[in-house]
Amino acid sequence: MTTVVVYYTRFGSTAKVAQALAAELGAEVREIKAVREHGFVGMGFRSLLNLHMPIQPMNLDFSGVDRIVLCTPVWAGKPACPVRAFLRKADLKGKRLAVLFSTWGGEIDQAIRAIKADVVRQGAEVGPVDKVVTKGLSDAQLREAGRGFAQKLAP
């Protein structure tokens, strides 16, 4: 199975998780980058109101890819705005999308609904979904969380 790990990170925690996950799966890694980062309140406000946040050009070609593993922080209960922009741009038809949310302890139910709303209408399948509470974790613990999710994805 060909897998690509796609992630967005603001402060680096999600990147550490995603890179360890990709290494464990032997997968390619692609980073989503915002055109412009905003302050904490601005990002939360944009997420809460589902406002568009442009992303930098990236490789959106997933032909020949069976599964995409998406790693995203949760902002105001929803996936980070740059991730939502990625989901609107990428052609995910027929793809399997596993999702790993990074949080500081919040719930992910609303974030799961948002992801499903963005991708199911494209004909993609979502699952499995999990979260890692990154607050206070060391780099080693973040990498272990990524490897742990990779084990859940193993056939």
DSSP file with accessible surface (Angstrom, degrees, kcal/mol):
  #  RESIDUE AA STRUCTURE BP1 BP2  ACC     N-H-->O    O-->H-N    N-H-->O    O-->H-N    TCO  KAPPA ALPHA  PHI   PSI    X-CA   Y-CA   Z-CA
    1    1 A M              0   0  126      0, 0.0     2,-0.5     0, 0.0    64,-0.1   0.000 360.0 360.0 360.0 128.2    0.0    0.0    0.0
    2    2 A T        -     0   0   75     62,-0.1    65,-2.2    25,-0.0    64,-1.8  -0.746 360.0-174.4 -87.0 125.5    1.4    3.4   -1.0
    3    3 A T  E     -a   67   0A  13     -2,-0.5    25,-1.2    63,-0.2     2,-0.4  -0.951  15.9-167.8-125.4 141.5    1.1    5.9    1.8
    4    4 A V  E     -ab  68  28A   1     63,-2.0    65,-2.7    -2,-0.4     2,-0.6  -0.994  14.1-146.9-124.2 132.4    1.8    9.7    2.0
    5    5 A V  E     -ab  69  29A   0     23,-3.1    25,-2.8    -2,-0.4     2,-0.4  -0.892  17.5-172.8 -98.8 123.9    1.8   11.5    5.3
    6    6 A V  E     +ab  70  30A   0     63,-2.9    65,-2.7    -2,-0.6     2,-0.3  -0.962  11.7 168.5-117.1 134.1    0.6   15.1    5.0
    7    7 A Y  E     -ab  71  31A  11     23,-2.1    25,-3.5    -2,-0.4     2,-0.4  -0.973  27.9-154.5-145.8 158.5    0.8   17.5    8.0
    8    8 A Y  E     + b   0  32A   1     63,-1.6     2,-0.4    -2,-0.3    25,-0.1  -0.990  19.8 178.8-126.0 139.8    0.6   21.1    9.1
    9    9 A T        -     0   0   18     23,-0.5    -2,-0.0    -2,-0.4    63,-0.0  -0.997  20.3-174.9-139.6 143.6    2.4   22.3   12.2
   10   10 A R  S    S+     0   0   71     -2,-0.4    -1,-0.1    23,-0.1    27,-0.0   0.781  92.6  14.1-101.0 -42.6    2.5   25.8   13.7
   11   11 A F  S    S-     0   0  165      0, 0.0    -2,-0.0     0, 0.0     0, 0.0   0.406 110.3 -98.8-118.7  -1.0    5.1   25.2   16.5
   12   12 A G  S  > S+     0   0   15      4,-0.0     4,-1.9     3,-0.0     5,-0.2   0.174  93.4 104.1 110.2 -18.3    6.7   21.9   15.5
   13   13 A S  H  > S+     0   0   40      1,-0.2     4,-1.9     2,-0.2     5,-0.2   0.943  85.5  46.8 -64.1 -46.5    4.9   19.2   17.7
   14   14 A T  H  > S+     0   0    7      1,-0.2     4,-2.9     2,-0.2    -1,-0.2   0.874 109.0  57.1 -64.6 -33.7    2.7   17.9   14.9
   15   15 A A  H  > S+     0   0   11      2,-0.2     4,-2.8     1,-0.2     5,-0.3   0.921 105.6  49.5 -62.5 -43.4    5.8   17.8   12.6
   16   16 A K  H  X S+     0   0   62     -4,-1.9     4,-1.9     2,-0.2    -1,-0.2   0.920 113.5  46.2 -63.3 -41.9    7.7   15.5   15.0
   17   17 A V  H  X S+     0   0    2     -4,-1.9     4,-2.4     1,-0.2    -2,-0.2   0.952 115.0  46.8 -63.5 -48.8    4.7   13.2   15.3
   18   18 A A  H  X S+     0   0    0     -4,-2.9     4,-2.7     1,-0.2    -2,-0.2   0.893 111.1  50.5 -64.1 -41.6    4.1   13.1   11.5
   19   19 A Q  H  X S+     0   0   96     -4,-2.8     4,-2.3    -5,-0.2    -1,-0.2   0.906 112.2  46.7 -67.2 -38.3    7.8   12.5   10.6
   20   20 A A  H  X S+     0   0   10     -4,-1.9     4,-2.3    -5,-0.3    -2,-0.2   0.914 112.4  50.9 -68.5 -39.3    8.1    9.6   13.0
   21   21 A L  H  X S+     0   0    0     -4,-2.4     4,-2.0     1,-0.2    -2,-0.2   0.940 111.6  47.4 -61.0 -46.9    4.8    8.2   11.7
   22   22 A A  H  X>S+     0   0    2     -4,-2.7     5,-2.6     1,-0.2     4,-1.3   0.904 110.6  51.6 -62.9 -42.2    6.1    8.5    8.1
   23   23 A A  H  <5S+     0   0   79     -4,-2.3     3,-0.4     1,-0.2    -1,-0.2   0.917 110.0  49.6 -61.7 -41.5    9.4    6.9    9.0
   24   24 A E  H  <5S+     0   0   89     -4,-2.3    -1,-0.2     1,-0.2    -2,-0.2   0.873 117.5  40.4 -65.2 -36.1    7.6    3.9   10.6
   25   25 A L  H  <5S-     0   0   47     -4,-2.0    -1,-0.2    -5,-0.2    -2,-0.2   0.559 106.5-124.0 -87.4 -11.0    5.4    3.5    7.6
   26   26 A G  T  <5 +     0   0   73     -4,-1.3     2,-0.2    -3,-0.4    -3,-0.2   0.877  62.2 152.1  66.9  36.8    8.2    4.1    5.1
   27   27 A A      < -     0   0   19     -5,-2.6    -1,-0.2    -6,-0.2   -23,-0.2  -0.671  51.7-106.7-105.4 154.8    6.0    6.8    3.6
   28   28 A E  E     -b    4   0A  95    -25,-1.2   -23,-3.1    -2,-0.2     2,-0.4  -0.438  34.9-139.7 -69.2 150.3    6.6   10.1    1.8
   29   29 A V  E     -b    5   0A  58    -25,-0.2     2,-0.4    -2,-0.1   -23,-0.2  -0.960  18.8-176.9-119.4 134.6    6.1   13.3    3.8
   30   30 A R  E     -b    6   0A  24    -25,-2.8   -23,-2.1    -2,-0.4     2,-0.4  -0.999  13.9-147.6-130.7 131.2    4.4   16.5    2.6
   31   31 A E  E     -b    7   0A  71     -2,-0.4     2,-0.5   -25,-0.2   -23,-0.2  -0.820   5.9-142.9-102.2 134.5    4.1   19.6    4.7
   32   32 A I  E     -b    8   0A   0    -25,-3.5   -23,-0.5    -2,-0.4     2,-0.4  -0.815  22.6-168.5 -88.2 128.4    1.2   22.1    4.4
   33   33 A K        -     0   0  100     -2,-0.5    23,-3.4    23,-0.3     2,-0.1  -0.981  17.1-129.5-123.9 131.8    2.5   25.6    4.8
   34   34 A A  B     -E   55   0B   6     -2,-0.4    21,-0.3    21,-0.3     3,-0.2  -0.448  13.6-132.9 -72.0 147.6    0.3   28.7    5.3
   35   35 A V  S    S+     0   0   88     19,-2.5     2,-0.4     1,-0.3    -1,-0.1   0.919  96.1   9.4 -64.6 -41.2    0.9   31.7    3.1
   36   36 A R  S    S-     0   0  162     18,-0.5    -1,-0.3    -3,-0.0     2,-0.2  -0.988  75.3-140.9-143.2 127.4    0.8   33.8    6.2
   37   37 A E        -     0   0   70     -2,-0.4     2,-0.3    -3,-0.2   -27,-0.0  -0.611  19.5-157.7 -83.8 149.2    0.6   32.8    9.8
   38   38 A H        -     0   0   27     -2,-0.2     5,-0.0     1,-0.2    -1,-0.0  -0.777  26.8 -85.3-119.4 167.6   -1.6   34.7   12.2
   39   39 A G     >  -     0   0   48     -2,-0.3     4,-2.7     1,-0.1     5,-0.3  -0.119  49.3 -93.9 -67.0 170.0   -1.5   35.1   16.0
   40   40 A F  H  > S+     0   0  175      1,-0.2     4,-2.2     2,-0.2     5,-0.2   0.910 125.8  44.0 -53.5 -48.9   -3.1   32.6   18.3
   41   41 A V  H  > S+     0   0  118      1,-0.2     4,-2.7     2,-0.2    -1,-0.2   0.928 113.1  52.0 -66.8 -42.3   -6.4   34.5   18.6
   42   42 A G  H  > S+     0   0   21      1,-0.2     4,-2.3     2,-0.2    -2,-0.2   0.890 110.9  47.1 -61.6 -41.0   -6.5   35.2   14.9
   43   43 A M  H  X S+     0   0    6     -4,-2.7     4,-2.3     2,-0.2    -1,-0.2   0.917 113.1  48.3 -68.5 -42.4   -6.1   31.5   14.0
   44   44 A G  H  X S+     0   0   22     -4,-2.2     4,-2.8    -5,-0.3    -2,-0.2   0.918 111.7  50.2 -62.7 -41.5   -8.7   30.4   16.5
   45   45 A F  H  X S+     0   0  112     -4,-2.7     4,-2.1     2,-0.2     6,-0.2   0.930 110.7  49.2 -62.2 -46.2  -11.1   33.0   15.2
   46   46 A R  H  <>S+     0   0   63     -4,-2.3     5,-2.8    -5,-0.2     4,-0.3   0.899 113.6  46.8 -61.4 -40.6  -10.6   31.9   11.6
   47   47 A S  H ><5S+     0   0    2     -4,-2.3     3,-1.4     3,-0.2    -2,-0.2   0.941 109.8  52.4 -67.0 -46.6  -11.1   28.3   12.5
   48   48 A L  H 3<5S+     0   0   99     -4,-2.8    -2,-0.2     1,-0.3    -1,-0.2   0.885 117.2  38.7 -56.8 -39.6  -14.2   29.0   14.5
   49   49 A L  T 3<5S-     0   0   89     -4,-2.1    -1,-0.3    -5,-0.2    -2,-0.2   0.300 109.2-120.0 -97.0   7.9  -15.8   30.8   11.6
   50   50 A N  T < 5 +     0   0   87     -3,-1.4    -3,-0.2    -4,-0.3     2,-0.2   0.860  50.5 173.2  56.8  38.6  -14.5   28.5    8.9
   51   51 A L      < -     0   0   74     -5,-2.8    -1,-0.2    -6,-0.2     2,-0.1  -0.541  36.1-104.3 -80.3 146.1  -12.6   31.3    7.2
   52   52 A H        -     0   0  107     -2,-0.2    -1,-0.1    32,-0.1    29,-0.1  -0.407  32.4-173.0 -69.6 138.7  -10.3   30.6    4.3
   53   53 A M        -     0   0    2     28,-0.4    32,-0.2    -2,-0.1    -1,-0.0  -0.930  24.3-130.5-133.3 104.6   -6.5   30.6    5.1
   54   54 A P        -     0   0   62      0, 0.0   -19,-2.5     0, 0.0   -18,-0.5  -0.202  18.3-149.2 -61.1 149.6   -4.4   30.2    1.9
   55   55 A I  B     -E   34   0B  13    -21,-0.3   -21,-0.3   -20,-0.1     3,-0.1  -0.826  21.5-102.2-115.7 157.5   -1.6   27.7    1.7
   56   56 A Q        -     0   0   86    -23,-3.4   -23,-0.3    -2,-0.3   -21,-0.1  -0.383  54.7 -81.6 -70.8 153.1    1.6   27.7   -0.2
   57   57 A P        +     0   0  136      0, 0.0     2,-0.3     0, 0.0    -1,-0.1  -0.272  62.6 165.2 -55.6 140.7    1.8   25.7   -3.4
   58   58 A M        -     0   0   41     -3,-0.1     2,-0.7   -26,-0.0   -26,-0.1  -0.945  47.3 -74.3-150.1 169.7    2.5   22.0   -2.7
   59   59 A N        +     0   0   79     -2,-0.3     0, 0.0     1,-0.2     0, 0.0  -0.598  46.6 168.7 -73.4 110.6    2.4   18.6   -4.4
   60   60 A L        +     0   0   54     -2,-0.7     2,-0.8    29,-0.1    31,-0.6   0.208  36.0 118.6-107.1  12.9   -1.2   17.7   -4.6
   61   61 A D        +     0   0   93      1,-0.1    -2,-0.0    29,-0.1    29,-0.0  -0.719  26.1 162.9 -85.1 110.9   -0.8   14.8   -6.9
   62   62 A F    >   +     0   0    6     -2,-0.8     3,-1.9    29,-0.2     2,-0.2   0.096  23.9 135.5-114.5  20.0   -2.0   11.6   -5.1
   63   63 A S  T 3  S+     0   0   85      1,-0.3     3,-0.1     3,-0.0    -2,-0.0  -0.471  76.8  22.6 -66.2 137.5   -2.3    9.4   -8.2
   64   64 A G  T 3  S+     0   0   60      1,-0.3     2,-0.5    -2,-0.2    -1,-0.3   0.490  99.0 117.7  82.3   0.7   -0.8    6.1   -7.3
   65   65 A V    <   -     0   0    9     -3,-1.9    -1,-0.3     1,-0.1   -62,-0.2  -0.879  41.5-174.9-102.7 129.9   -1.3    6.7   -3.6
   66   66 A D        +     0   0   79    -64,-1.8    30,-1.7    -2,-0.5     2,-0.4   0.830  69.5  23.9 -88.4 -38.0   -3.7    4.4   -1.7
   67   67 A R  E     -ac   3  96A  19    -65,-2.2   -63,-2.0    28,-0.2     2,-0.5  -0.993  57.4-160.7-137.6 138.8   -3.7    6.1    1.7
   68   68 A I  E     -ac   4  97A   0     28,-2.9    30,-2.5    -2,-0.4     2,-0.6  -0.968   9.8-156.8-114.7 129.1   -3.1    9.6    3.0
   69   69 A V  E     -ac   5  98A   0    -65,-2.7   -63,-2.9    -2,-0.5     2,-0.5  -0.948  13.4-160.0-106.5 116.9   -2.4   10.0    6.6
   70   70 A L  E     -ac   6  99A   0     28,-3.2    30,-2.9    -2,-0.6     2,-0.5  -0.870   7.6-167.7-103.2 126.3   -3.2   13.5    7.7
   71   71 A C  E     +ac   7 100A   1    -65,-2.7   -63,-1.6    -2,-0.5    30,-0.2  -0.966  20.5 162.8-114.3 121.9   -1.8   15.0   10.8
   72   72 A T  E     - c   0 101A   0     28,-1.9    30,-2.4    -2,-0.5   -63,-0.1  -0.998  35.7-125.2-142.6 140.4   -3.4   18.3   12.0
   73   73 A P  E     - c   0 102A  14      0, 0.0     7,-1.8     0, 0.0     2,-0.5  -0.383  32.1-120.2 -71.1 161.4   -3.6   20.4   15.1
   74   74 A V  E     -F   79   0C  29     28,-1.5     2,-0.5     5,-0.2    30,-0.2  -0.933  27.2-171.3-106.7 125.2   -7.0   21.3   16.4
   75   75 A W  E >  S-F   78   0C  29      3,-3.6     3,-2.4    -2,-0.5    28,-0.0  -0.982  72.8 -17.8-117.2 123.9   -7.9   25.0   16.6
   76   76 A A  T 3  S-     0   0   48     -2,-0.5    -1,-0.2     1,-0.3   -32,-0.0   0.874 130.1 -51.2  50.1  39.8  -11.1   26.0   18.3
   77   77 A G  T 3  S+     0   0   21      1,-0.2    -1,-0.3    30,-0.1    34,-0.2   0.470 124.5  88.4  82.9   0.8  -12.4   22.5   18.0
   78   78 A K  E <  S-F   75   0C  21     -3,-2.4    -3,-3.6    32,-0.1    -1,-0.2  -0.851  88.0 -82.4-127.7 163.9  -11.7   22.2   14.3
   79   79 A P  E     -F   74   0C   0      0, 0.0    -5,-0.2     0, 0.0     5,-0.1  -0.319  66.0 -82.9 -61.1 148.7   -8.8   21.1   12.1
   80   80 A A    >>  -     0   0    0     -7,-1.8     4,-1.8     1,-0.1     3,-0.9  -0.206  40.9-117.0 -53.3 141.3   -6.3   23.9   11.5
   81   81 A C  H 3> S+     0   0    4      1,-0.3     4,-2.3     2,-0.2   -28,-0.4   0.855 113.0  56.2 -54.1 -42.3   -7.4   26.2    8.7
   82   82 A P  H 3> S+     0   0    0      0, 0.0     4,-2.1     0, 0.0    -1,-0.3   0.875 106.6  52.1 -61.3 -30.6   -4.4   25.4    6.4
   83   83 A V  H <> S+     0   0    0     -3,-0.9     4,-2.6     2,-0.2    -2,-0.2   0.921 107.5  51.0 -69.3 -40.8   -5.4   21.8    6.6
   84   84 A R  H  X S+     0   0   30     -4,-1.8     4,-1.7     1,-0.2    -1,-0.2   0.899 109.2  51.6 -63.3 -37.0   -9.0   22.6    5.6
   85   85 A A  H  X S+     0   0    0     -4,-2.3     4,-1.6     2,-0.2    -1,-0.2   0.923 109.2  50.6 -64.3 -42.3   -7.6   24.6    2.6
   86   86 A F  H  X S+     0   0    0     -4,-2.1     4,-2.8     1,-0.2     3,-0.3   0.930 108.1  52.4 -58.0 -46.1   -5.5   21.5    1.7
   87   87 A L  H  < S+     0   0    0     -4,-2.6    -1,-0.2     1,-0.2    -2,-0.2   0.844 109.0  49.9 -63.5 -32.2   -8.6   19.3    1.8
   88   88 A R  H  < S+     0   0  110     -4,-1.7    -1,-0.2    -5,-0.2    -2,-0.2   0.811 117.3  40.5 -74.3 -29.1  -10.5   21.7   -0.5
   89   89 A K  H  < S+     0   0  118     -4,-1.6    -2,-0.2    -3,-0.3    -3,-0.1   0.819  97.6  84.3 -88.7 -35.9   -7.6   21.7   -3.0
   90   90 A A  S  < S-     0   0    3     -4,-2.8     2,-0.9    -5,-0.2   -29,-0.1  -0.446  76.5-128.1 -75.3 143.1   -6.5   18.1   -3.1
   91   91 A D        +     0   0  115    -31,-0.6   -29,-0.2     1,-0.1    -1,-0.1  -0.809  37.5 165.1 -89.0 105.5   -8.2   15.5   -5.2
   92   92 A L    >   +     0   0    1     -2,-0.9     3,-2.5    -5,-0.2    33,-0.2   0.275  15.8 145.5-107.4  10.3   -9.0   12.8   -2.7
   93   93 A K  T 3  S+     0   0  155      1,-0.3    31,-0.2    31,-0.1    30,-0.2  -0.242  78.3   3.0 -56.2 126.3  -11.5   10.8   -4.8
   94   94 A G  T 3  S+     0   0   65     29,-1.9    -1,-0.3     1,-0.2     2,-0.2   0.504 103.1 129.1  77.5   4.9  -11.2    7.1   -4.0
   95   95 A K    <   -     0   0   35     -3,-2.5    30,-2.6   -28,-0.0     2,-0.5  -0.578  57.9-129.8 -93.0 154.1   -8.5    7.6   -1.3
   96   96 A R  E     -cd  67 125A  87    -30,-1.7   -28,-2.9    -2,-0.2     2,-0.6  -0.900  24.6-161.4 -97.8 129.3   -8.4    6.3    2.2
   97   97 A L  E     -cd  68 126A   2     28,-3.2    30,-2.8    -2,-0.5     2,-0.3  -0.942   7.9-171.4-119.4 111.4   -7.7    9.1    4.7
   98   98 A A  E     -c   69   0A   0    -30,-2.5   -28,-3.2    -2,-0.6     2,-0.4  -0.790  14.9-154.9 -93.9 146.2   -6.4    8.3    8.2
   99   99 A V  E     -cd  70 129A   0     29,-2.1    31,-2.0    -2,-0.3     2,-0.5  -0.986  17.1-172.7-131.3 132.2   -6.3   11.3   10.5
  100  100 A L  E     -cd  71 130A   6    -30,-2.9   -28,-1.9    -2,-0.4     2,-0.4  -0.978  16.0-157.8-121.1 114.0   -4.2   12.0   13.6
  101  101 A F  E     -cd  72 131A   1     29,-2.7    31,-2.6    -2,-0.5     2,-0.5  -0.727   4.4-150.4 -90.0 140.1   -5.2   15.1   15.5
  102  102 A S  E     +cd  73 132A   8    -30,-2.4   -28,-1.5    -2,-0.4     2,-0.3  -0.948  29.2 162.8-108.6 129.2   -2.8   16.9   17.8
  103  103 A T  E     - d   0 133A   8     29,-2.3    31,-2.7    -2,-0.5    32,-0.7  -0.848  50.7-124.1-134.6 172.3   -4.4   18.7   20.7
  104  104 A W  S    S-     0   0  180     -2,-0.3    29,-0.1    29,-0.2    -2,-0.0   0.107  89.5 -62.0-102.4  17.0   -3.7   20.2   24.0
  105  105 A G  S    S+     0   0   38      1,-0.3    28,-0.1    27,-0.2    -2,-0.0   0.330  96.8 132.1 124.8  -6.5   -6.3   17.9   25.6
  106  106 A G        -     0   0   42      1,-0.1    -1,-0.3   -32,-0.1     2,-0.1  -0.191  61.5 -92.3 -73.5 167.3   -9.5   19.1   23.8
  107  107 A E        -     0   0  131      1,-0.1     4,-0.2    -4,-0.0    -1,-0.1  -0.368  23.4-155.8 -74.4 159.4  -12.1   16.8   22.3
  108  108 A I     >  +     0   0   18      2,-0.1     4,-2.7     1,-0.1     5,-0.2   0.353  63.9 103.1-119.8   4.7  -11.9   15.9   18.6
  109  109 A D  H  > S+     0   0   93      1,-0.2     4,-2.1     2,-0.2     5,-0.2   0.915  87.3  44.1 -57.2 -46.7  -15.6   15.1   17.8
  110  110 A Q  H  > S+     0   0   85      1,-0.2     4,-2.2     2,-0.2    -1,-0.2   0.894 113.0  52.5 -66.0 -38.2  -16.2   18.4   16.0
  111  111 A A  H  > S+     0   0    0      2,-0.2     4,-2.4     1,-0.2    -2,-0.2   0.898 107.9  51.3 -65.4 -38.6  -12.9   18.2   14.2
  112  112 A I  H  X S+     0   0   34     -4,-2.7     4,-2.7     2,-0.2     5,-0.2   0.935 109.5  50.0 -63.0 -45.8  -13.8   14.7   12.9
  113  113 A R  H  X S+     0   0  155     -4,-2.1     4,-2.5    -5,-0.2    -2,-0.2   0.905 110.5  50.5 -60.2 -39.8  -17.1   16.0   11.6
  114  114 A A  H  X S+     0   0   13     -4,-2.2     4,-1.9     2,-0.2    -1,-0.2   0.924 110.9  47.8 -65.1 -44.2  -15.4   18.8    9.8
  115  115 A I  H  X S+     0   0    1     -4,-2.4     4,-2.1     2,-0.2     5,-0.3   0.950 112.7  48.8 -61.0 -48.0  -12.9   16.5    8.2
  116  116 A K  H  X S+     0   0   97     -4,-2.7     4,-2.7     1,-0.2     5,-0.5   0.911 109.6  52.3 -60.7 -41.0  -15.6   14.1    7.1
  117  117 A A  H  X S+     0   0   50     -4,-2.5     4,-0.5    -5,-0.2    -1,-0.2   0.886 112.0  47.3 -61.9 -37.3  -17.7   17.0    5.6
  118  118 A D  H  < S+     0   0    4     -4,-1.9    -1,-0.2    -5,-0.2    -2,-0.2   0.838 125.3  25.4 -73.3 -33.6  -14.6   18.2    3.6
  119  119 A V  H ><>S+     0   0    0     -4,-2.1     5,-1.7    -5,-0.1     3,-1.2   0.781 106.3  67.0-108.6 -28.2  -13.6   14.8    2.2
  120  120 A V  H ><5S+     0   0   82     -4,-2.7     3,-2.0    -5,-0.3    -3,-0.1   0.908  98.1  57.0 -63.9 -38.0  -16.7   12.5    2.0
  121  121 A R  T 3<5S+     0   0  178     -4,-0.5    -1,-0.3    -5,-0.5    -2,-0.1   0.712 103.4  56.8 -66.3 -16.0  -18.3   14.7   -0.6
  122  122 A Q  T < 5S-     0   0   47     -3,-1.2    -1,-0.3     2,-0.1    -2,-0.2   0.485 124.0-104.6 -88.2  -6.1  -15.1   14.1   -2.7
  123  123 A G  T < 5S+     0   0   46     -3,-2.0   -29,-1.9    -4,-0.3     2,-0.3   0.743  74.6 138.2  89.5  24.6  -15.6   10.3   -2.5
  124  124 A A      < -     0   0   10     -5,-1.7     2,-0.4   -31,-0.2    -1,-0.3  -0.694  48.9-129.9-100.8 157.4  -12.9    9.6    0.1
  125  125 A E  E     -d   96   0A 119    -30,-2.6   -28,-3.2    -2,-0.3     2,-0.5  -0.885  18.8-149.0-106.5 134.7  -13.1    7.2    3.0
  126  126 A V  E     +d   97   0A  28     -2,-0.4   -28,-0.2   -30,-0.2     3,-0.1  -0.899  29.7 147.0-110.0 130.0  -12.1    8.4    6.5
  127  127 A G  E     +     0   0A  20    -30,-2.8     2,-0.1    -2,-0.5    -2,-0.1  -0.509  35.8  32.7 144.1 150.9  -10.6    6.2    9.1
  128  128 A P  E     -     0   0A  55      0, 0.0   -29,-2.1     0, 0.0    -1,-0.5   0.676  63.5-177.1 -74.4 164.3   -9.0    5.4   11.4
  129  129 A V  E     +d   99   0A  45    -31,-0.2     2,-0.3    -3,-0.1   -29,-0.2  -0.975  10.5 152.4-128.5 139.7   -8.9    8.6   13.4
  130  130 A D  E     -d  100   0A  46    -31,-2.0   -29,-2.7    -2,-0.4     2,-0.3  -0.914  26.5-133.7-152.4 178.1   -7.1    9.2   16.7
  131  131 A K  E     -d  101   0A  59     -2,-0.3     2,-0.4   -31,-0.2   -29,-0.2  -0.968   1.3-154.0-139.5 156.4   -5.5   12.0   18.7
  132  132 A V  E     -d  102   0A  18    -31,-2.6   -29,-2.3    -2,-0.3     2,-0.9  -1.000  18.9-137.3-128.0 128.5   -2.4   12.7   20.6
  133  133 A V  E     -d  103   0A  64     -2,-0.4   -29,-0.2   -31,-0.2   -31,-0.1  -0.809  24.7-179.0 -85.1 108.9   -2.3   15.2   23.4
  134  134 A T    >   +     0   0    8    -31,-2.7     3,-2.3    -2,-0.9   -30,-0.2   0.658  37.2 119.1 -88.0 -16.9    0.9   17.0   22.7
  135  135 A K  T 3  S-     0   0  127    -32,-0.7     3,-0.1     1,-0.3    -2,-0.1  -0.275  91.0  -1.4 -58.2 120.9    0.9   19.5   25.7
  136  136 A G  T 3  S+     0   0   79      1,-0.3    -1,-0.3    -2,-0.0     2,-0.2   0.456  95.7 139.1  82.3   0.8    4.0   18.8   27.8
  137  137 A L    <   -     0   0   53     -3,-2.3    -1,-0.3     1,-0.1     2,-0.1  -0.564  49.3-127.7 -81.1 143.6    5.3   15.9   25.7
  138  138 A S     >  -     0   0   55     -2,-0.2     4,-2.4    -3,-0.1     5,-0.2  -0.336  30.8-102.0 -75.6 167.4    9.1   15.6   25.0
  139  139 A D  H  > S+     0   0   82      1,-0.2     4,-2.4     2,-0.2     5,-0.2   0.906 125.1  52.6 -57.6 -41.0   10.4   15.2   21.5
  140  140 A A  H  > S+     0   0   53      1,-0.2     4,-2.2     2,-0.2    -1,-0.2   0.900 109.1  48.6 -63.5 -40.1   10.9   11.5   22.2
  141  141 A Q  H  > S+     0   0  100      2,-0.2     4,-2.1     1,-0.2    -1,-0.2   0.874 109.7  52.5 -68.6 -36.1    7.3   11.2   23.4
  142  142 A L  H  X S+     0   0    3     -4,-2.4     4,-1.9     2,-0.2    -2,-0.2   0.932 110.5  47.4 -63.6 -45.3    6.0   13.0   20.3
  143  143 A R  H  X S+     0   0  100     -4,-2.4     4,-2.4     1,-0.2    -2,-0.2   0.901 109.9  53.2 -63.2 -39.0    7.9   10.6   18.0
  144  144 A E  H  X S+     0   0  106     -4,-2.2     4,-2.5     1,-0.2    -1,-0.2   0.893 105.5  54.3 -63.7 -37.7    6.6    7.6   20.0
  145  145 A A  H  X S+     0   0   27     -4,-2.1     4,-2.0     2,-0.2    -1,-0.2   0.911 108.7  49.3 -62.3 -40.7    3.0    8.9   19.5
  146  146 A G  H  X S+     0   0    0     -4,-1.9     4,-2.1     2,-0.2    -2,-0.2   0.931 111.7  47.6 -63.5 -45.1    3.6    9.0   15.8
  147  147 A R  H  X S+     0   0   78     -4,-2.4     4,-1.9     1,-0.2    -2,-0.2   0.887 109.1  55.9 -63.4 -36.6    5.1    5.4   15.8
  148  148 A G  H  X S+     0   0   28     -4,-2.5     4,-1.3     2,-0.2    -1,-0.2   0.905 107.4  47.3 -63.2 -41.9    2.1    4.3   17.9
  149  149 A F  H  X S+     0   0    5     -4,-2.0     4,-1.1     1,-0.2     3,-0.2   0.901 107.6  57.4 -67.6 -36.3   -0.4    5.6   15.3
  150  150 A A  H >X S+     0   0    1     -4,-2.1     4,-0.7     1,-0.2     3,-0.7   0.901 103.0  54.2 -58.8 -39.2    1.6    3.9   12.5
  151  151 A Q  H >< S+     0   0  111     -4,-1.9     3,-0.7     1,-0.2    -1,-0.2   0.866 104.1  55.0 -64.0 -34.1    1.2    0.6   14.4
  152  152 A K  H 3< S+     0   0  131     -4,-1.3    -1,-0.2    -3,-0.2    -2,-0.2   0.755 107.3  51.3 -69.4 -22.5   -2.6    1.1   14.4
  153  153 A L  H << S+     0   0   11     -4,-1.1    -1,-0.2    -3,-0.7    -2,-0.2   0.591  83.1 113.7 -88.5 -13.4   -2.5    1.5   10.6
  154  154 A A    <<        0   0   52     -4,-0.7    -3,-0.0    -3,-0.7  -129,-0.0  -0.314 360.0 360.0 -61.9 142.3   -0.5   -1.7   10.0
  155  155 A P              0   0  175      0, 0.0    -1,-0.1     0, 0.0    -2,-0.0  -0.137 360.0 360.0 -66.4 360.0   -2.5   -4.4    8.1
